[in-house]
């Protein structure tokens, strides 16, 4: 793109000095560009004036590479204006003071689709330098050869390029319009030299800021994101380091805002927008999670899928639950560790319908916020150890571990183990995040025998039944179920399975 602009300027200046007329100059520019690039070139208008400065204006420039006629034009410029002075053109290399490009559109062909003509190199002119190029409301598209996959688009609201020349890097300042989430990215850095044979190998480096991005465009979450960082590499592999900050981040399932911060190292493929995250460190409340994975597009689907592995070694359960449950007070607190696969599919559906989780977790020293539940657990723990119940004892802590599969807003637990001193509950079942309903079935294992869970005459009467409930090293095993709403769960014994040995 930059080299093509240089050639336009060079041809216009040469023709202006010879003064053979605008139409002759237009045909000359078209001829030079077609010979140099083996391309089909259209230029609707070219006008040249010599006073008070050397000035060339034109419109309707379209460049199509040979062998790529089925693709969109490589370059489109709706209008342009070039200004310089005679003294600037007496330098070596020549200098052009200012160039303005209106309606600039660049379409980078798919990787590997270059033609033989793209390899041709002709140096018909000395090395020009353009001091400044201004190109506002420009569009860069990276085309793809994958059927059904949309091109990657970058809308450039404002673009200023400095020290533009053949086979050299240039500096730039740009404002980009980010479509999702909507917001403006301000960036500055260095670009080039342009790699003619493989544009994806063109070097780039700089820094960026991104503020006031509205996350509510992603159904199921909300908040306003800010981000800053640095990047370097080539277009198809740009290393990015930075941070994000969302002071009022919330998930629609709960609606409770948290202050979410992240630090990240990523590799971005600038030819399609796919991103490799390695890793991202997210913190909110007193908890931290490390994520590694990728953000990738799929053929025929708008948007990108997020595929991550999530790890935490000592996060706070209440911080996680604050994002997932509607209650003002998280139902449980404690320490949690997990290793979880995270897939967020693209699409217009709510995030809870697109999110998939699959992995193992462990809770330590967990406590329920509900005092009645804590009292029941404390009573269970004492009976399970053959001790007399104490009404004031609510300080028992629990440990829980298992495997979770979340899909379409329903959490399935094929394996769930819950323990308090003297007792262990082994369950499997499901929990609906929207309705906050549950259905779990399994067994309660106690250290004490049936007769040891009570006192007096009841204990003596139940003693002959102890062998019926004793199994697998436990004093007593009972088949149980937990059903109903989260706020009012129902605990029961499955009578029909009491004597089952399964």
C-alpha positions in Angstrom: 0.0 0.0 0.0 2.7 2.5 1.0 4.9 1.7 -2.0 1.9 2.1 -4.4 1.3 5.6 -2.9 4.9 6.5 -3.4 4.7 5.5 -7.0 1.6 7.7 -7.6 3.4 10.6 -6.1 6.6 10.0 -8.1 4.7 9.7 -11.4 2.6 12.8 -10.7 5.7 14.9 -9.8 7.6 13.8 -12.9 4.7 14.5 -15.2 4.1 17.8 -13.6 7.6 18.9 -14.2 7.4 17.8 -17.9 3.9 19.3 -18.1 2.3 17.0 -20.7 -1.2 17.3 -19.4 -3.4 15.7 -16.8 -4.7 12.9 -19.0 -1.2 12.0 -20.1 -0.2 11.9 -16.5 -3.2 9.7 -15.5 -2.3 7.2 -18.3 1.4 7.3 -17.3 0.6 6.5 -13.6 -1.7 3.6 -14.6 1.0 2.2 -17.0 3.8 2.4 -14.3 1.7 0.7 -11.7 0.6 -2.1 -14.0 4.2 -2.7 -15.2 5.6 -2.7 -11.7 3.0 -5.0 -10.0 1.6 -7.0 -12.9 -1.7 -5.6 -11.8 -4.8 -4.2 -13.4 -5.1 -0.5 -12.4 -7.9 1.9 -12.8 -7.6 5.7 -12.1 -10.6 7.8 -12.8 -9.0 11.3 -12.4 -5.6 12.9 -11.9 -5.0 16.7 -11.8 -1.7 18.4 -11.3 -0.8 22.0 -10.4 2.6 23.6 -9.9 1.8 26.8 -8.0 2.1 27.9 -5.2 3.2 24.3 -4.4 3.4 21.1 -6.4 0.1 19.4 -5.9 -1.5 16.3 -7.4 -5.1 15.3 -6.7 -7.0 12.3 -8.0 -9.9 9.9 -7.4 -11.0 6.4 -8.2 -7.8 4.4 -7.8 -8.3 0.7 -7.9 -5.6 -1.9 -8.0 -6.3 -5.6 -8.7 -3.5 -8.2 -8.8 -3.3 -10.6 -11.7 -4.5 -14.1 -10.8 -6.6 -12.7 -8.0 -9.4 -11.2 -10.1 -12.0 -13.2 -8.0 -10.9 -11.4 -4.8 -11.7 -7.9 -3.8 -9.3 -5.3 -5.1 -6.0 -5.2 -3.3 -6.1 -1.4 -3.0 -8.9 1.1 -3.3 -8.5 4.9 -2.8 -11.6 7.0 -3.4 -9.6 10.3 -3.4 -6.0 11.5 -2.8 -4.0 14.7 -2.6 -0.2 15.0 -2.7 1.7 18.1 -1.9 5.4 19.0 -2.1 7.9 21.7 -3.1 10.6 21.9 -5.7 13.2 22.2 -3.0 12.0 19.1 -1.3 12.3 17.2 -4.6 16.0 18.3 -4.9 17.0 16.2 -1.9 18.3 12.7 -2.2 16.2 10.9 -1.4 13.3 13.0 -2.6 10.8 14.2 0.0 7.1 14.6 -0.4 5.7 16.8 2.3 2.1 15.6 2.7 -0.3 13.0 1.3 -4.0 12.7 2.1 -5.9 9.5 1.2 -9.7 9.4 1.4 -11.7 6.2 1.4 -8.6 4.0 1.7 -9.4 0.2 1.6 -6.7 -2.5 1.7 -7.6 -6.1 1.1 -4.8 -8.5 2.0 -5.1 -11.8 0.1 -5.0 -15.1 1.9 -1.7 -16.4 3.0 0.0 -18.4 0.2 -2.2 -16.9 -2.6 0.5 -14.7 -4.0 1.0 -14.8 -7.8 4.2 -14.9 -9.9 3.7 -11.2 -10.7 3.7 -10.4 -7.0 7.4 -11.5 -6.9 8.5 -9.1 -9.6 10.6 -6.2 -8.3 11.3 -3.1 -10.4 13.0 0.0 -9.1 12.1 2.6 -11.7 12.4 5.6 -9.3 14.8 6.8 -6.7 13.9 6.2 -3.0 11.1 8.6 -2.1 10.2 9.6 1.5 6.8 10.9 2.3 7.0 13.0 5.5 3.3 12.4 6.4 0.4 10.4 5.1 -3.1 11.2 6.6 -5.7 8.4 5.9 -8.9 8.7 8.0 -11.9 6.4 7.8 -9.8 3.6 6.3 -10.5 -0.1 6.2 -8.1 -3.0 6.3 -9.4 -6.5 5.5 -7.5 -9.7 5.8 -9.1 -12.2 3.4 -9.3 -15.9 4.1 -9.2 -19.0 1.9 -11.4 -21.0 4.3 -14.9 -21.5 2.9 -17.6 -19.7 4.9 -15.2 -17.8 7.1 -15.6 -14.0 7.0 -12.6 -11.7 6.5 -11.0 -10.1 9.5 -11.8 -6.4 9.4 -10.1 -3.4 11.0 -11.8 0.0 10.8 -9.3 2.8 11.1 -11.0 6.1 12.1 -7.8 8.2 12.1 -4.3 7.2 10.7 -1.2 9.3 10.4 2.0 7.8 8.9 5.4 9.4 9.1 8.7 8.9 7.2 7.1 6.6 4.6 9.6 5.2 2.0 10.5 2.1 0.0 12.2 -0.7 2.0 12.0 1.2 5.3 9.8 1.2 8.4 7.5 4.0 9.2 6.0 5.4 12.4 2.2 5.7 12.9 -0.4 7.1 15.2 -3.9 5.6 14.8 -7.4 5.5 16.3 -9.1 2.2 15.6 -12.8 1.4 15.9 -13.2 -1.8 17.7 -16.5 -3.5 16.9 -16.8 -6.0 19.7 -16.8 -4.8 22.4 -17.4 -1.3 20.9 -14.8 1.2 21.7 -11.8 3.1 20.4 -8.3 1.9 20.4 -5.5 4.5 20.3 -2.2 3.2 19.2 1.2 4.4 18.0 4.4 2.6 16.9 6.4 1.4 13.9 5.3 -0.6 10.9 7.3 -2.1 8.0 9.1 -2.4 5.8 6.2 -3.8 3.8 6.7 -7.4 2.8 5.6 -7.6 -0.8 5.7 -11.4 -1.3 4.1 -12.2 2.1 2.3 -9.3 3.7 1.7 -11.4 6.8 5.5 -11.2 7.5 5.5 -7.4 7.7 7.0 -6.2 11.1 4.9 -4.2 13.5 5.6 -2.8 17.1 3.9 -0.3 19.3 1.7 0.4 22.3 -2.1 0.9 22.7 -4.8 2.1 25.0 -8.4 1.0 25.0 -11.0 2.6 27.2 -14.8 2.7 27.8 -15.5 -0.6 26.1 -19.0 -1.7 26.8 -19.1 -5.4 27.6 -22.9 -5.6 27.7 -22.8 -6.4 23.9 -21.9 -9.9 25.0 -25.2 -11.3 26.3 -24.9 -12.4 29.9 -22.1 -10.1 31.1 -21.8 -6.4 31.7 -19.1 -3.8 32.7 -16.9 -1.2 31.1 -13.4 -2.3 30.2 -10.2 -0.4 30.0 -6.9 -1.9 28.7 -3.3 -0.8 28.0 -0.3 -2.7 26.6 2.5 -3.2 24.2 3.0 -5.4 21.1 5.7 -6.5 18.7 6.3 -9.1 16.0 5.0 -9.6 12.4 1.4 -9.3 11.3 0.7 -13.1 11.5 2.3 -13.4 15.0 2.2 -10.3 17.2 3.2 -10.7 20.9 1.1 -8.6 23.2 1.6 -7.9 26.9 -0.9 -5.8 28.8 -3.6 -5.4 31.4 -7.4 -4.9 31.6 -9.6 -3.4 34.3 -13.4 -3.7 34.7 -14.5 -2.0 37.9 -18.1 -3.2 37.7 -17.9 -6.6 36.0 -21.1 -8.8 36.4 -22.4 -12.0 35.0 -26.1 -12.0 34.2 -26.8 -15.2 36.2 -26.2 -13.3 39.4 -26.0 -9.6 38.6 -23.5 -8.9 41.4 -20.7 -6.6 40.3 -17.0 -7.3 41.1 -13.8 -5.4 40.3 -12.1 -7.7 37.7 -8.5 -7.1 36.8 -6.3 -9.1 34.4 -2.7 -9.2 33.3 -2.0 -11.1 30.1 0.6 -12.3 27.6 -0.8 -13.2 24.2 0.1 -13.9 20.6 -2.3 -12.4 18.1 -2.5 -13.5 14.4 -3.0 -10.1 12.8 -4.2 -11.8 9.5 -7.4 -13.3 11.1 -7.6 -11.9 14.7 -7.1 -15.3 16.4 -5.4 -15.1 19.7 -3.2 -17.4 21.7 -3.4 -16.6 25.5 -0.3 -17.7 27.4 -1.3 -17.0 30.1 -3.9 -14.6 31.5 -4.0 -13.9 35.3 -7.3 -12.6 36.5 -8.1 -11.3 40.0 -11.2 -10.1 41.8 -12.0 -9.9 45.5 -9.2 -12.0 47.2 -9.1 -14.6 44.5 -6.9 -15.3 41.4 -7.3 -17.5 38.4 -4.7 -18.4 35.7 -6.0 -19.1 32.2 -4.3 -20.3 29.1 -5.8 -21.2 25.7 -7.0 -19.4 22.6 -9.6 -17.2 21.0 -10.4 -18.5 17.5 -12.9 -18.1 14.7 -14.9 -20.8 13.0 -16.0 -21.0 9.4 -19.5 -19.7 8.8 -20.0 -18.5 12.4 -19.9 -14.8 13.4 -17.7 -14.1 16.4 -15.0 -16.2 18.0 -14.8 -19.1 20.4 -12.9 -18.9 23.7 -11.2 -22.2 24.6 -9.2 -22.0 27.9 -7.8 -24.1 30.7 -8.6 -22.5 34.1 -6.5 -23.1 37.2 -6.7 -21.9 40.8 -4.9 -23.2 43.8 -6.3 -21.2 46.7 -9.2 -19.0 45.5 -12.1 -17.9 47.7 -15.3 -19.8 47.0 -17.4 -16.9 47.9 -15.8 -14.8 45.2 -16.6 -17.3 42.6 -20.2 -17.8 43.8 -20.8 -14.1 43.8 -20.6 -14.3 40.0 -22.8 -17.4 39.7 -25.7 -17.1 42.2 -28.4 -14.6 42.6 -28.4 -14.5 46.5 -26.9 -11.3 48.0 -24.9 -13.5 50.4 -23.0 -16.4 48.8 -24.4 -19.7 50.1 -20.9 -21.0 51.0 -17.4 -19.7 51.9 -14.1 -21.4 52.0 -11.0 -22.2 49.9 -11.3 -23.7 46.4 -8.8 -25.2 44.0 -9.7 -26.4 40.5 -8.4 -27.4 37.1 -11.2 -26.7 34.6 -11.7 -26.7 30.8 -13.6 -23.6 29.7 -15.3 -23.3 26.3 -17.4 -20.2 25.4 -19.0 -20.7 22.0 -19.7 -17.7 19.7 -23.3 -16.7 19.1 -26.1 -14.4 20.1 -27.4 -16.5 23.0 -26.9 -15.7 26.7 -23.5 -16.5 28.0 -25.0 -19.2 30.3 -26.2 -21.0 27.2 -22.9 -20.8 25.4 -20.6 -21.6 28.4 -19.2 -25.1 28.9 -17.1 -26.2 31.8 -15.5 -29.6 32.4 -13.0 -30.4 35.2 -12.3 -31.3 38.8 -12.4 -29.1 41.9 -11.8 -29.3 45.7 -13.2 -27.2 48.5 -11.4 -26.9 51.9 -12.7 -25.6 55.2 -16.1 -24.7 53.6 -18.9 -23.2 55.7 -22.5 -22.6 54.7 -23.9 -19.1 55.2 -27.3 -20.5 56.4 -27.2 -21.0 60.2 -29.9 -23.9 60.0 -27.7 -25.7 57.5 -24.6 -25.3 59.6 -26.5 -26.6 62.6 -27.7 -29.7 60.7 -24.1 -30.4 59.6 -22.8 -29.9 63.1 -25.5 -32.3 64.4 -24.7 -34.8 61.6 -21.0 -34.7 62.5 -21.6 -35.4 66.2 -24.0 -38.2 65.6 -21.7 -39.7 63.0 -19.0 -39.9 65.7 -21.4 -41.3 68.3 -21.5 -38.1 70.3 -24.4 -36.4 71.9 -25.8 -33.4 69.9 -25.1 -29.9 71.1 -27.5 -27.1 70.0 -24.9 -24.4 70.1 -22.3 -26.3 68.0 -22.3 -24.7 64.4 -18.6 -24.4 63.8 -18.0 -27.6 61.9 -16.2 -27.1 58.5 -16.7 -29.3 55.4 -14.5 -30.5 52.6 -15.9 -31.1 49.2 -14.4 -32.4 45.9 -15.8 -33.7 42.7 -16.1 -33.3 38.9 -18.2 -30.7 37.2 -19.7 -30.6 33.7 -21.6 -27.3 32.9 -23.6 -27.0 29.7 -26.7 -25.0 28.7 -27.0 -23.5 32.2 -27.1 -26.9 33.9 -24.2 -28.1 36.2 -23.9 -31.9 36.2 -21.8 -33.6 39.0 -21.0 -37.2 38.0 -18.9 -37.4 41.1 -19.3 -35.3 44.3 -17.9 -36.1 47.7 -18.8 -34.0 50.8 -17.3 -34.6 54.2 -17.6 -33.4 57.8 -15.8 -35.0 60.8 -17.2 -38.5 61.2 -19.3 -38.6 58.0 -18.9 -38.5 54.2 -21.6 -38.0 51.6 -21.0 -39.4 48.1 -23.4 -38.0 45.5 -24.1 -37.5 41.8 -26.7 -35.2 40.3 -27.4 -31.8 38.8 -28.0 -28.2 39.6 -29.9 -25.7 37.4 -28.3 -22.3 37.5 -31.3 -20.3 36.4 -34.1 -22.1 38.3 -31.7 -22.8 41.2 -33.2 -26.3 41.5 -31.2 -29.5 42.3 -31.5 -33.2 42.3 -28.7 -35.3 43.9 -28.7 -39.0 44.9 -26.1 -41.0 46.7 -25.0 -42.4 50.1 -24.2 -41.1 53.6 -21.4 -43.0 55.3 -21.0 -42.6 59.1 -18.2 -43.6 61.4 -20.8 -44.6 64.1 -23.2 -47.5 63.8 -27.0 -47.0 63.7 -27.3 -47.6 67.4 -24.5 -45.2 68.3 -26.3 -42.3 66.7 -28.9 -42.2 69.5 -29.0 -42.8 73.3 -30.9 -44.7 76.0 -33.5 -47.4 75.1 -33.5 -46.4 71.4 -29.8 -47.3 71.2 -30.5 -50.8 72.7 -33.4 -51.5 70.4 -31.5 -50.5 67.3 -28.3 -52.5 68.1 -29.6 -55.7 66.4 -30.0 -53.7 63.2 -26.4 -52.5 63.1 -25.2 -55.3 60.8 -27.8 -54.4 58.2 -26.4 -50.9 57.8 -22.7 -51.6 58.3 -20.7 -52.1 55.1 -17.4 -51.3 53.4 -15.7 -50.3 56.6 -18.3 -47.8 57.6 -20.4 -48.0 60.8 -23.5 -47.1 58.8 -24.4 -46.4 55.2 -27.7 -44.7 54.2 -29.0 -44.0 50.7 -30.0 -40.4 50.6 -31.3 -37.7 48.2 -31.1 -33.9 48.2 -33.7 -32.2 46.0 -35.7 -29.0 45.6 -34.7 -25.3 45.6 -31.3 -24.0 46.7 -32.9 -21.8 49.3 -34.9 -24.7 50.8 -33.3 -28.0 49.9 -35.1 -31.2 51.0 -33.0 -34.0 52.6 -34.4 -37.5 52.6 -33.5 -41.2 52.8 -34.3 -43.4 49.9 -36.2 -46.1 51.8 -36.3 -48.5 48.9 -32.5 -48.6 48.7 -31.7 -49.1 52.4 -31.0 -52.8 52.1 -29.5 -52.6 48.6 -25.8 -53.5 48.3 -25.2 -51.6 45.1 
